[in-house]
Amino acid sequence: MKAEKVIKSAQEQAIAAWVGLINQIRINDLIENLNQQDQNLDSALESMNWALKKIEDLVVTNRGGSKGVHGFIAEVAECGLENAQNLVRGDKPVMKWVNDNGPADLLRDGVEIQVKFVNAGGKFSLEAVAAHLEKYPDFLDKDGVYQIPKDHLEAVRALYEMPKEEATQLVSSDGGPSYSTWKTIHEFFDTNGIKIDDLEASKFKYPDVQKNAIADKMAAEKNKLADESNQIKKNIYEEHKPTPQEGAKAAAMGAVFEAGTAFALSVKRHLGNGKRIGDLTQDDWTEIAKDSGMGLVKGGVRGGAMYRLNNYMATPASVASALVTASFGVADCVYRFRNGELTEVEFIENSEIACLDASVSAFSSFVGQVLIPVPVLGAFVGNAVGTTVYELGKDFYSKQEAELLERYTQEVRILDAELDDEYATCMSSLRENMVIYIDLLGKAFSPDAAMAFAGSIELAASLNVPNSEILHTQEEIDDFFLN
């Protein structure tokens, strides 16, 4: 029975250690992902700072002149921002600034990109695209891409997809596109061999890349990157929250593990006295099935309860297991007490023992996990050693000290009974004396003078005042005060 108790306790703490392990793995992964996201944001901001530094150099050197510097600013800003957006999401940077005045300004995973930011003539940078294609006629054949301002491509696409009937109604008096602009755009795609999909929108609009506006735009993009990083961290936290599905897995694991242990222990008990498996009767197997079923239920409750305590109430796994075990033990005592199997004193003592056993199990598992920092193994070994020593200690003390404690308990119970009798007698006597005393006080302080005089004499006598000092008559009073 002692060995079974040790095995059962070790099995319970093994379930607790396993639940604690899966929770700790999830928490460690959460912390690692949050730290990685902080590093992702730092890398993204470094990319933005690189771009700002290059832009500052371009402005100082006035590269491209006052009318062309914004084109170079657009190239660097696009490279820095796209790489930053990839980095903040945990991806690799894919954009490279070529900076060699060749056919491509940027490379994205080997794909050549030519950036054109031209606002003159109201042609949405398309004339500059056509001029570049004339100079490098094989640019599109090599899967090259033309990138123009975001607002330019939006306008070009809107006019390109607009039906002619609608375009003829356009009026340019309000500064918007006209029917003439619509025709120019369609002629461009019809004559230059360029498709609308050969154009790519920059992440910036034309006004954004001007040297007096780019710093504010990049600052705003930095804020967006920080906001995106915060949202990613929120998503990471949500993904790593404890879930009912994981709780159900913990309950299922606990049920299977405890049912298996209960089955093994029950079979071992029935195989005593030289029995073999073939000798087990139908009644034996019924009892084994009953024990296994009870283990299945208790294991499921244990696993689910420990998962909830460990995750939602910040309770260490070993303590959670002890709480569940103690609850089962006390519940069993309640059941036996209600059925008359235990007296009131036995119920209290057995409940205390159940809680003590659970506490020893929890403490042993905790110490074992500290001394043997191997998940599950440390708790399992610590519990087995601690529980075994505890059980042996109980056996050792039960030979002599238990008898002494039992005798002492009996003496205390007898003394309690005697004190209860004495206390009842004293209280009864006190009540009687108080009734008499209150009655004497009522007489001594009566509004009636004659009754008060007689009552005061009776009260004095009851309080053991010498009779010679008590005034009994009018003459004694006069003599006391006048002589």
Solvent accessible surface area in square Angstrom, and as a share of the most:
residue,aa,sasa,rsa
1,M,171,0.76
2,K,90,0.38
3,A,67,0.52
4,E,24,0.11
5,K,75,0.32
6,V,21,0.12
7,I,81,0.41
8,K,48,0.20
9,S,12,0.08
10,A,4,0.03
11,Q,5,0.02
12,E,14,0.06
13,Q,3,0.01
14,A,6,0.04
15,I,0,0.00
16,A,1,0.00
17,A,14,0.11
18,W,78,0.27
19,V,0,0.00
20,G,17,0.16
21,L,48,0.24
22,I,30,0.15
23,N,5,0.03
24,Q,86,0.38
25,I,99,0.50
26,R,31,0.11
27,I,69,0.35
28,N,76,0.39
29,D,58,0.30
30,L,25,0.13
31,I,88,0.45
32,E,116,0.52
33,N,50,0.25
34,L,45,0.23
35,N,76,0.39
36,Q,89,0.39
37,Q,6,0.03
38,D,61,0.31
39,Q,102,0.45
40,N,18,0.09
41,L,34,0.17
42,D,79,0.41
43,S,40,0.26
44,A,0,0.00
45,L,51,0.25
46,E,118,0.53
47,S,15,0.10
48,M,0,0.00
49,N,74,0.38
50,W,94,0.33
51,A,0,0.00
52,L,51,0.25
53,K,115,0.49
54,K,71,0.30
55,I,6,0.03
56,E,101,0.45
57,D,59,0.31
58,L,9,0.05
59,V,54,0.31
60,V,115,0.66
61,T,97,0.57
62,N,67,0.34
63,R,68,0.25
64,G,48,0.46
65,G,29,0.28
66,S,84,0.54
67,K,184,0.78
68,G,23,0.23
69,V,3,0.02
70,H,18,0.08
71,G,19,0.18
72,F,43,0.18
73,I,0,0.00
74,A,0,0.00
75,E,15,0.07
76,V,0,0.00
77,A,0,0.00
78,E,2,0.01
79,C,4,0.02
80,G,0,0.00
81,L,1,0.01
82,E,17,0.08
83,N,16,0.08
84,A,0,0.00
85,Q,38,0.17
86,N,26,0.13
87,L,34,0.17
88,V,0,0.00
89,R,125,0.46
90,G,50,0.48
91,D,81,0.42
92,K,167,0.71
93,P,74,0.46
94,V,43,0.25
95,M,11,0.05
96,K,128,0.54
97,W,33,0.12
98,V,38,0.22
99,N,67,0.34
100,D,90,0.47
101,N,121,0.62
102,G,22,0.22
103,P,49,0.31
104,A,7,0.05
105,D,20,0.10
106,L,0,0.00
107,L,51,0.26
108,R,56,0.20
109,D,113,0.59
110,G,63,0.60
111,V,57,0.33
112,E,48,0.21
113,I,0,0.00
114,Q,9,0.04
115,V,10,0.06
116,K,43,0.18
117,F,8,0.03
118,V,57,0.33
119,N,78,0.40
120,A,78,0.61
121,G,66,0.63
122,G,45,0.43
123,K,64,0.27
124,F,41,0.17
125,S,3,0.02
126,L,6,0.03
127,E,101,0.45
128,A,19,0.14
129,V,0,0.00
130,A,24,0.19
131,A,61,0.47
132,H,14,0.06
133,L,25,0.12
134,E,146,0.65
135,K,146,0.62
136,Y,51,0.19
137,P,97,0.61
138,D,63,0.32
139,F,3,0.01
140,L,35,0.17
141,D,120,0.62
142,K,131,0.55
143,D,109,0.57
144,G,5,0.05
145,V,30,0.17
146,Y,0,0.00
147,Q,0,0.00
148,I,0,0.00
149,P,0,0.00
150,K,83,0.35
151,D,42,0.22
152,H,9,0.04
153,L,13,0.07
154,E,94,0.42
155,A,31,0.24
156,V,0,0.00
157,R,84,0.30
158,A,57,0.44
159,L,4,0.02
160,Y,76,0.29
161,E,115,0.51
162,M,33,0.15
163,P,75,0.47
164,K,112,0.48
165,E,128,0.57
166,E,95,0.43
167,A,0,0.00
168,T,65,0.38
169,Q,138,0.61
170,L,47,0.24
171,V,100,0.58
172,S,59,0.38
173,S,104,0.67
174,D,121,0.63
175,G,71,0.68
176,G,28,0.27
177,P,60,0.38
178,S,21,0.14
179,Y,57,0.22
180,S,69,0.45
181,T,32,0.19
182,W,24,0.08
183,K,87,0.37
184,T,49,0.28
185,I,3,0.01
186,H,45,0.20
187,E,102,0.46
188,F,18,0.08
189,F,19,0.08
190,D,115,0.60
191,T,107,0.62
192,N,52,0.27
193,G,60,0.57
194,I,3,0.02
195,K,140,0.59
196,I,21,0.10
197,D,114,0.59
198,D,32,0.17
199,L,8,0.04
200,E,43,0.19
201,A,42,0.33
202,S,4,0.02
203,K,67,0.28
204,F,0,0.00
205,K,89,0.38
206,Y,38,0.14
207,P,80,0.50
208,D,28,0.15
209,V,0,0.00
210,Q,49,0.22
211,K,105,0.45
212,N,134,0.69
213,A,33,0.26
214,I,5,0.03
215,A,64,0.49
216,D,109,0.56
217,K,44,0.19
218,M,0,0.00
219,A,49,0.38
220,A,42,0.33
221,E,12,0.05
222,K,51,0.22
223,N,97,0.50
224,K,116,0.49
225,L,4,0.02
226,A,35,0.27
227,D,94,0.49
228,E,51,0.23
229,S,1,0.01
230,N,79,0.40
231,Q,92,0.41
232,I,40,0.20
233,K,58,0.24
234,K,126,0.53
235,N,68,0.35
236,I,20,0.10
237,Y,108,0.41
238,E,101,0.45
239,E,131,0.59
240,H,25,0.11
241,K,79,0.33
242,P,34,0.21
243,T,51,0.29
244,P,108,0.68
245,Q,121,0.54
246,E,39,0.18
247,G,11,0.11
248,A,62,0.48
249,K,135,0.57
250,A,0,0.00
251,A,25,0.19
252,A,56,0.43
253,M,45,0.20
254,G,0,0.00
255,A,12,0.10
256,V,104,0.60
257,F,82,0.34
258,E,0,0.00
259,A,17,0.13
260,G,39,0.37
261,T,17,0.10
262,A,14,0.11
263,F,93,0.39
264,A,56,0.44
265,L,15,0.07
266,S,0,0.00
267,V,17,0.10
268,K,134,0.57
269,R,108,0.39
270,H,31,0.14
271,L,50,0.25
272,G,33,0.32
273,N,166,0.85
274,G,72,0.69
275,K,80,0.34
276,R,178,0.65
277,I,94,0.48
278,G,76,0.73
279,D,67,0.35
280,L,16,0.08
281,T,73,0.43
282,Q,154,0.68
283,D,103,0.54
284,D,18,0.09
285,W,100,0.35
286,T,82,0.48
287,E,90,0.41
288,I,1,0.01
289,A,63,0.49
290,K,147,0.62
291,D,45,0.23
292,S,21,0.13
293,G,32,0.31
294,M,108,0.48
295,G,5,0.05
296,L,86,0.43
297,V,94,0.54
298,K,56,0.24
299,G,0,0.00
300,G,19,0.18
301,V,77,0.44
302,R,1,0.01
303,G,0,0.00
304,G,26,0.25
305,A,33,0.25
306,M,0,0.00
307,Y,7,0.03
308,R,136,0.50
309,L,31,0.16
310,N,32,0.17
311,N,35,0.18
312,Y,113,0.43
313,M,111,0.49
314,A,92,0.71
315,T,20,0.11
316,P,77,0.49
317,A,16,0.12
318,S,17,0.11
319,V,64,0.37
320,A,0,0.00
321,S,0,0.00
322,A,11,0.08
323,L,89,0.44
324,V,12,0.07
325,T,33,0.19
326,A,15,0.12
327,S,68,0.44
328,F,51,0.21
329,G,21,0.20
330,V,46,0.27
331,A,57,0.44
332,D,70,0.37
333,C,6,0.04
334,V,42,0.24
335,Y,138,0.53
336,R,78,0.29
337,F,82,0.34
338,R,194,0.71
339,N,83,0.42
340,G,63,0.61
341,E,106,0.47
342,L,14,0.07
343,T,79,0.46
344,E,117,0.52
345,V,70,0.40
346,E,73,0.33
347,F,46,0.19
348,I,83,0.42
349,E,72,0.32
350,N,40,0.21
351,S,16,0.11
352,E,104,0.47
353,I,85,0.43
354,A,20,0.16
355,C,56,0.33
356,L,94,0.47
357,D,26,0.14
358,A,3,0.03
359,S,62,0.40
360,V,32,0.19
361,S,8,0.05
362,A,11,0.09
363,F,139,0.58
364,S,12,0.08
365,S,1,0.01
366,F,119,0.50
367,V,52,0.30
368,G,4,0.04
369,Q,58,0.26
370,V,93,0.54
371,L,133,0.66
372,I,56,0.28
373,P,111,0.70
374,V,71,0.41
375,P,74,0.46
376,V,42,0.24
377,L,89,0.44
378,G,0,0.00
379,A,7,0.05
380,F,83,0.35
381,V,51,0.29
382,G,11,0.10
383,N,0,0.00
384,A,28,0.22
385,V,88,0.51
386,G,19,0.18
387,T,8,0.05
388,T,51,0.30
389,V,95,0.55
390,Y,40,0.15
391,E,4,0.02
392,L,111,0.55
393,G,24,0.23
394,K,63,0.27
395,D,54,0.28
396,F,134,0.56
397,Y,123,0.47
398,S,58,0.37
399,K,144,0.61
400,Q,135,0.60
401,E,67,0.30
402,A,39,0.30
403,E,112,0.50
404,L,98,0.49
405,L,112,0.56
406,E,92,0.41
407,R,133,0.49
408,Y,133,0.51
409,T,41,0.24
410,Q,74,0.33
411,E,96,0.43
412,V,53,0.31
413,R,97,0.35
414,I,104,0.53
415,L,92,0.46
416,D,69,0.36
417,A,55,0.43
418,E,89,0.40
419,L,89,0.44
420,D,92,0.48
421,D,97,0.50
422,E,104,0.47
423,Y,145,0.55
424,A,58,0.45
425,T,92,0.53
426,C,85,0.51
427,M,62,0.28
428,S,45,0.29
429,S,50,0.32
430,L,95,0.47
431,R,140,0.51
432,E,110,0.49
433,N,84,0.43
434,M,90,0.40
435,V,104,0.60
436,I,103,0.52
437,Y,88,0.33
438,I,100,0.51
439,D,75,0.39
440,L,9,0.05
441,L,51,0.25
442,G,49,0.47
443,K,71,0.30
444,A,15,0.12
445,F,156,0.65
446,S,19,0.12
447,P,143,0.90
448,D,77,0.40
449,A,84,0.65
450,A,77,0.60
451,M,105,0.47
452,A,21,0.16
453,F,76,0.31
454,A,60,0.46
455,G,2,0.02
456,S,49,0.31
457,I,37,0.19
458,E,78,0.35
459,L,25,0.13
460,A,22,0.17
461,A,58,0.45
462,S,58,0.37
463,L,104,0.52
464,N,136,0.70
465,V,54,0.31
466,P,72,0.45
467,N,107,0.55
468,S,107,0.69
469,E,121,0.54
470,I,18,0.09
471,L,54,0.27
472,H,64,0.28
473,T,61,0.35
474,Q,115,0.51
475,E,126,0.56
476,E,71,0.32
477,I,40,0.20
478,D,60,0.31
479,D,80,0.41
480,F,132,0.55
481,F,145,0.60
482,L,143,0.71
483,N,147,0.76
